[in-house]
Amino acid sequence: MKFRNFKMVGYVVYGRGCFDQLDEILEPQRKNNAPMIFLLDHFFQNKPLEKRIPLRGNDEIILADVTYEPKTSYVDKLAQQLKEKFGTVSGIIGIGGGSTMDLAKAVSLMMNNTGSSADYQGWDLVKKPGVYKTGIPTLSGTGAEVSRTCVLTGPTKKLGMNSDFTPFDQIVLDPELTANAPVNQRFYTGMDCYIHCIESLTGTYLNEFSKSYGAKALELCQKVFVEKDSWDDDCDDMLMMASYAGGMSIAYSQVGVAHAVSYGLSYLLGTKHGIGNCIVFDKLEEYYPAGVKEFKYMVEKNKIEIPQHLTKGLSDDQFDTMINVSLGLKPLWENALGKDWEKIMTREKLRKLFERL
């Protein structure tokens, strides 16, 4: 048996206020006059966090438009603009939620790889390391800060650039940055972590490495969304570590049905990842009975609305598009349903599931 030798994040700094060390962290990575490029979630435009970014020389803040999840065309455009303006850059710093961090990873890679980012959607297709990159989450749950992928919507599929060159060189985990997140968004992103754990802990790829991280992340999610009666600083601290551990739990395993189906939904309708996972997971009693029961309790306890009837009135062609994208994610289905998954999740069965969303 051949064991996977996977790349992890280079450096991690954790703690309240550690964002203030960013200038010191970046200093050794600066090369000649090449700037640091800060990709900042547009949510923070004209907010205090923007003013705290340690700009030097010809450093630049680019407001990342993450209204929709990152498209390969957007990644290519940003990388091309930076090459034309600066030739090269010292690094790309992603500050925001999962989409912003995925965008930062992808732009970093495309600074040093030719063609389009769409050429690298898949497993181990990236040929060269990107420029230095740092991830700074302002929402907790996606695990994008530790994963070896950056999920992109391309011309024909929604799929990550999964490679050993994708993980960040540095992450800055400062729970203070997540303090004022919108309640709904915080829940949807937190549930992304919860669903990672359920899918990892019940999957056929499960091993002690995945189990140790997944069980801890699940416990932290339950403390935040089941046991706590009101939100406080401890919740921000716990959810940030749940996100990290949840991301680690799938590094040596995989996610499952919810993610595979939500990718199809997102590709066609542009549904954001966290909320998309919630919409799908809400209907997955057949595959994750205990997890879905607890999920529904958390939804009710936290007074969250899960959108319904998104796929009502779609055409056969549109359903086929979603089904094709979803069934293309073979490792996810194999983890969820085993090696014979194609006999279990037929196109007809998947169509019925999409119709329930």
N, C-alpha and C positions, 0 to 999 in steps of 0.2 A: 504493500500500500504506500502511495506517495502522499506525504503530508504537505499541506500548503504553507509556504513560508511567506507570511504577509507583512507588509510594511505598515508601521504605525506612525502616529504624529511624532515629530522630532522633539519638541519641547512643549511643556504645559505649565502655565502659571495660573493658580487658582486663589481667589480670595476677594473679599469686599474691598473695592478701591484699587485693585491691581491694574485696572486700565491706565492709571496714572504712571505706570512704569513703561508704557508703550514706547516713548521716545528712547529710553535707555535700552530697551530690547531691540529696537530697530537699528540703533546706531552702528553696531558692527556689520550690519548687512548692507550698508550704503556703499555704492560703488561710484567713484568719481562724481560726475554731475548728474548721474542717472537718478530720476526722482522715485520716491515712493508714491504709489497711486492708491488712494483710499476709496474703495467702492463702498459708499454709504447708502443704506436703505433709504429711499426717498421719504419714508415716514419721518426721518429725523431732520429734514430740511428746516432751517431756521429754529432748531431746538437746541437746548444747551449742549447736548453731546457733540454736535457739529463743531462748536467752538473749542471743545476740549481736544480735538485731534491735533497731534503735535507736528504741524507742518514745518518743513525746512526747505530752504532753497526753492527749487522749482517743483516741489511736491504739489500734487493736485488731488482735490476731492471730486469724484464723479458721483453724482446722485444716481444710484442704480434704480431703474424703473422695474419694480417687481410687482406691478399690478397683476401680471400673469407670471407663471413660472418661466425660468429662462429658456429662450429659444436659441438654437444653434446660430441663427442669423444674427441675433443680438450679440452673442459671444464673439462671432467673427468680426462684426462691425467695431466693437470696442477694441479688440486686439489690433485690428488694422489701423484704427485712429491713433492708438498709442505708438505703434511702429512708425507711422508717418510723422508724428509730432516729435518723438524723442529718440527714435532708433531702437533703444532698449530702455528698460526701467530696472530699478534696484529691487522692486518687489510690488506685489499686489496684496492689499490688506482689505479683507472683506468684513464689514461691520453691519450686522443685521440678522435677519432670520435665515432659515435654511436656504431660501432661494438666493439671497445675497452671497452667502458663503459658497454655494455651488457655482455661482457666477464667477466669484473670485478664483476658485480653483480652475475653472475652465479657461478663463482669460489668461491666467498664469501659464497654463499648458500651451495655449495657442500663441503665446509670445515666442515660443521656441520650436513649434511643430508646424509643418507646412499644410496647405490645403484648408479644408473647412473642419470645424469641430464635429460636424455630422459624420465625417470619415472615421471618427474615433469612438462612436457610440457602440459599445459592446465591451467585451472582456479582453484586456491586455493588448489593445491595439495601439496605444500611445507609445511612440518610439523614443522620445527624448524627455528629460526632466524639464519642467517649466521654470520660470523665474521664481525666486523666493516668494513664499506666500504665508500669510497669517490669517487665521479665522477668529473673529470676535463675536460670539453670539449675543443677540439682544432679546432672543426668545429661547426657551428651553424645550427640547423635545425631539427635534428632527434627527439628532445624532450626526448632522452634516459636519460638525466640527471634528469628528474622529473618523469618518468613513473614507474608504478608498474609491469613492465614486462622486461624480457631480452629475445630477440628473438633469437632462436637457430634453426639450421637445424639438425634434428635428423634422425634416420634410416628410419622412415616412414613419417615424416611430418616436415614442418617448422612452429614452433609455440613457443610462449613465455612461460617462467615460470612466469605466472601471479599470484602474491600473495602479501599479506600485508607485507611479509618479504623481498620483492624484492627491494623496493626503497632505495636509498642511505641514509646513516646517515648524510652525509655532501656533499654539492657540492660547488665547487670553480669556479665562473664565472668571468673569466678574459678575456675581449675582446682582449687584446694584444696578447693572444695565438693564435688567429685566423687570425692574420694580413697577414701572408704569405701563406695562403691556395691557392692551385692551382685553377685557375679561374673556370674551368669546375666542379671540385669537389665541390667548394663553391656554385656554381649554383645548382647542383643536390641536395645537402643537404639542401640548402635554399628552394628548391621546395618541398622537403619532408614536410617542415613546412607549406608551402602554401597549399599543397594538404590536410594535416591534417585539416586545417581550412575550406577549401571548403567542405570536407566530413562531418566534425562536424557540420558546420553551415547550411547544407542542409539536415541533417539526421533526422530520426524519433525520435531519442533519445534526440533531442535538448532541452535544458533547459536554464534558465537564467545564471546559473553558467558557463556552457560551452560557451554560447553566449558571455558573458563578456570577457572571455579570448580569445576566437576564433576571435572575431571582432578586438580586439587590435592587436593580432598577424598578422592577415590579413592586417591590416592597415600598420604595420611596414614592412611587406614583400613588399607591394605595393610601399612604400616610397623608399625602397632599389632597387627593380628590375624594377619599372616602372618610378618613378619620377627622381631618381638620374641619372646624366649623366656620372659620374665617381666614382670609388670606393675610399672611404676615411675612416678615423677612425670612423666617425659617423655611417657608414654602418655596421662596425663590432659591434659597441655598439647596434645598433637597431636590427640586426639579432640575436644577442645572446639573447636579451630579447624576440624577436619573437619566438625563439625556446622554451624558458621557458614557455611563455604564450600558445604557440601552444600545447606543451605537457600537460599543465594543462587543456586545452580545451577538450581534449579527455579523461581526467581522469574520468569525470562524464558523458561522452557520448561514442562515438566510432568513428573509421574511417569507410571507406566504400569500394566502388567497386575497386578503384585504388589499395589500399593496398591488398585486397583479391586476386586480379588477379596477382599482382606483387609477392606475396608470392609463388604462383604456378610457376611463371617464374623463380624466384630465386632458388626454391628447385631443379628444373630440370637442369637449365643452370648455376647456380651460379652467376646470375646477382646481382650486389650490390643494396642495398635497394633504395638509392636515385635515381640512374639512372633508376632502374627498375620501380619506380613509375612514372618517367617522360615518359618512353617508353609507359606505359599503359595509363596514363592520357591523352596523346596526341591523343588517339583514343576514348575518352569517351564523345564526344559531346552529345550523347543521354541522358546521366545521369547528366552531369554538364555543360550545354551549355555556360553559362556566364564565368564560371571558366576556361574552356578549351580555350575559345576565348582569354581571358586575358593571359593565359599561353603561347599560341602560339605567342602573341605579345612580351612577355618577352623573349622567346627563340630567336626571331628575333632581338630584341633590344640589347640583350647581346651577340649576335653572337655565339650561342651554337648549336652544332649538336646533334640531338636526333637520336640514332641508329634506323635503320629500318630493317625489314625482318629477325628478330631473329629466328622466328619459321618456316621459310621456310624449307621444306624437312624433318620435324620431322615425326616420325612414329605415327600410331594410339595409340600405347602403351604409347608413350611419351606424346601425348596430353592428354590421360586418366590420367596419373600421375599428370600432372599440374592441370587438372580439379578436381581430387580427393582432392589434397592439398587445392585448392582454395575453394571448396564447404564445406570443413571442418570448415571454419571460420564463423560459423553461426551468431555470434553477429554482425559481420561486414556487412553481407548481410541484416540482419534484420534492422540495422540502415539505410542502404542505400535505401532499397526497401520496408520495412514494413514487417509485420508478414506473409504475403503471398508470401514472396520473392521466395520460391521454385517453385511457379507457373510462376513467371516472368523470373527468371534466370535458365532456363533449361540447361541440359548438352549440348544440341545442340546449344543453343544460346551462351553459354560460349565458346564452341569449335570455333564458328565463330569469336568471339572476339579474342581468342588466335591466330587464323590464320592471323588476321590483324596485329599482332605484328611483 
